[in-house]
Amino acid sequence: QVQLVESGGGWVQPGGALRLSCAATGRSFSSVMMGWYRQAPGKQRELVASITSNGGTLYGASVKGRFAISRDNAKNTVALEMNSLKPEDTAVYYCGVLGYWGKGTLVTVSS
């Protein structure tokens, strides 16, 4: 049974940083793209960042230059380093791979 479990969310002040992690179990995802998505209240889920099996990355326009996605194929994990956080980054962040989704982790950016 495939499971994706996110961790690392929480509350942070504007300008702060957080690191999210997603651990996948049940099968290896080392050969496929992995991604982070987010959904803010009242908004649709959107792509934050994705990373291919060989490390190619893609970022949403609103996070480019502030966030960094990485993966560890040996550990079947994907991480999202978030810097210079803004209130508009507040959302539930989800790990997504091949149609599988985690339950999400809440990130709140406020003073």
One Martini backbone bead per residue (centre of mass of N, CA, C, O) as a GRO file, in nm:
protein
  111
    1GLN     BB    1   0.093   0.039   0.025
    2VAL     BB    2   0.064   0.360  -0.048
    3GLN     BB    3   0.260   0.625   0.115
    4LEU     BB    4   0.230   0.972   0.214
    5VAL     BB    5   0.442   1.170   0.439
    6GLU     BB    6   0.416   1.466   0.593
    7SER     BB    7   0.651   1.722   0.717
    8GLY     BB    8   0.721   2.052   0.888
    9GLY     BB    9   0.508   2.213   0.969
   10GLY     BB   10   0.381   2.553   1.059
   11TRP     BB   11   0.479   2.834   1.233
   12VAL     BB   12   0.566   3.157   1.079
   13GLN     BB   13   0.728   3.428   1.012
   14PRO     BB   14   0.793   3.663   0.821
   15GLY     BB   15   1.098   3.552   0.661
   16GLY     BB   16   1.103   3.270   0.714
   17ALA     BB   17   1.159   2.911   0.775
   18LEU     BB   18   1.109   2.588   0.608
   19ARG     BB   19   1.097   2.219   0.625
   20LEU     BB   20   0.989   1.977   0.408
   21SER     BB   21   0.865   1.636   0.421
   22CYS     BB   22   0.860   1.321   0.221
   23ALA     BB   23   0.741   0.991   0.276
   24ALA     BB   24   0.773   0.689   0.096
   25THR     BB   25   0.561   0.400   0.067
   26GLY     BB   26   0.531   0.072  -0.116
   27ARG     BB   27   0.726   0.224  -0.326
   28SER     BB   28   0.915   0.330  -0.582
   29PHE     BB   29   1.012   0.682  -0.705
   30SER     BB   30   1.295   0.714  -0.858
   31SER     BB   31   1.166   0.728  -1.178
   32VAL     BB   32   0.993   0.981  -1.087
   33MET     BB   33   0.804   1.240  -1.039
   34MET     BB   34   0.801   1.495  -0.790
   35GLY     BB   35   0.572   1.683  -0.564
   36TRP     BB   36   0.459   2.011  -0.470
   37TYR     BB   37   0.167   2.127  -0.306
   38ARG     BB   38  -0.107   2.373  -0.273
   39GLN     BB   39  -0.376   2.490  -0.037
   40ALA     BB   40  -0.575   2.747  -0.004
   41PRO     BB   41  -0.821   2.912   0.112
   42GLY     BB   42  -1.044   2.911  -0.159
   43LYS     BB   43  -0.842   2.738  -0.331
   44GLN     BB   44  -0.658   2.587  -0.552
   45ARG     BB   45  -0.455   2.357  -0.636
   46GLU     BB   46  -0.093   2.393  -0.653
   47LEU     BB   47   0.205   2.420  -0.789
   48VAL     BB   48   0.531   2.450  -0.654
   49ALA     BB   49   0.707   2.174  -0.708
   50SER     BB   50   0.942   1.986  -0.913
   51ILE     BB   51   1.103   1.650  -0.963
   52THR     BB   52   1.303   1.458  -1.118
   53SER     BB   53   1.490   1.174  -1.121
   54ASN     BB   54   1.757   1.369  -1.214
   55GLY     BB   55   1.685   1.681  -1.085
   56GLY     BB   56   1.477   1.832  -1.225
   57THR     BB   57   1.327   2.160  -1.209
   58LEU     BB   58   1.014   2.316  -1.090
   59TYR     BB   59   0.850   2.641  -1.054
   60GLY     BB   60   0.664   2.852  -0.923
   61ALA     BB   61   0.648   3.188  -0.956
   62SER     BB   62   0.599   3.258  -0.639
   63VAL     BB   63   0.877   3.070  -0.547
   64LYS     BB   64   1.097   3.163  -0.704
   65GLY     BB   65   1.402   3.184  -0.513
   66ARG     BB   66   1.283   3.052  -0.223
   67PHE     BB   67   1.258   2.763  -0.321
   68ALA     BB   68   1.358   2.406  -0.259
   69ILE     BB   69   1.398   2.106  -0.427
   70SER     BB   70   1.436   1.761  -0.315
   71ARG     BB   71   1.604   1.432  -0.334
   72ASP     BB   72   1.596   1.075  -0.214
   73ASN     BB   73   1.605   0.777  -0.362
   74ALA     BB   74   1.701   0.586  -0.134
   75LYS     BB   75   1.461   0.707   0.069
   76ASN     BB   76   1.200   0.810  -0.069
   77THR     BB   77   1.236   1.136  -0.084
   78VAL     BB   78   1.098   1.473  -0.033
   79ALA     BB   79   1.186   1.821  -0.039
   80LEU     BB   80   1.116   2.158   0.115
   81GLU     BB   81   1.266   2.464   0.090
   82MET     BB   82   1.168   2.754   0.284
   83ASN     BB   83   1.198   3.098   0.209
   84SER     BB   84   1.086   3.397   0.259
   85LEU     BB   85   0.819   3.404   0.393
   86LYS     BB   86   0.472   3.449   0.329
   87PRO     BB   87   0.144   3.485   0.385
   88GLU     BB   88   0.074   3.359   0.091
   89ASP     BB   89   0.197   3.066   0.185
   90THR     BB   90  -0.049   2.988   0.312
   91ALA     BB   91  -0.100   2.631   0.359
   92VAL     BB   92  -0.152   2.323   0.228
   93TYR     BB   93   0.091   2.070   0.198
   94TYR     BB   94   0.166   1.851  -0.079
   95CYS     BB   95   0.236   1.531  -0.176
   96GLY     BB   96   0.305   1.421  -0.524
   97VAL     BB   97   0.256   1.088  -0.692
   98LEU     BB   98   0.100   0.938  -0.935
   99GLY     BB   99  -0.178   1.025  -0.770
  100TYR     BB  100  -0.053   1.048  -0.505
  101TRP     BB  101  -0.138   1.140  -0.158
  102GLY     BB  102  -0.119   1.322   0.100
  103LYS     BB  103  -0.253   1.493   0.385
  104GLY     BB  104  -0.071   1.708   0.481
  105THR     BB  105   0.075   2.037   0.566
  106LEU     BB  106   0.071   2.310   0.770
  107VAL     BB  107   0.121   2.653   0.668
  108THR     BB  108   0.198   2.943   0.872
  109VAL     BB  109   0.205   3.298   0.788
  110SER     BB  110   0.269   3.513   1.067
  111SER     BB  111   0.256   3.784   1.322
   0.00000   0.00000   0.00000
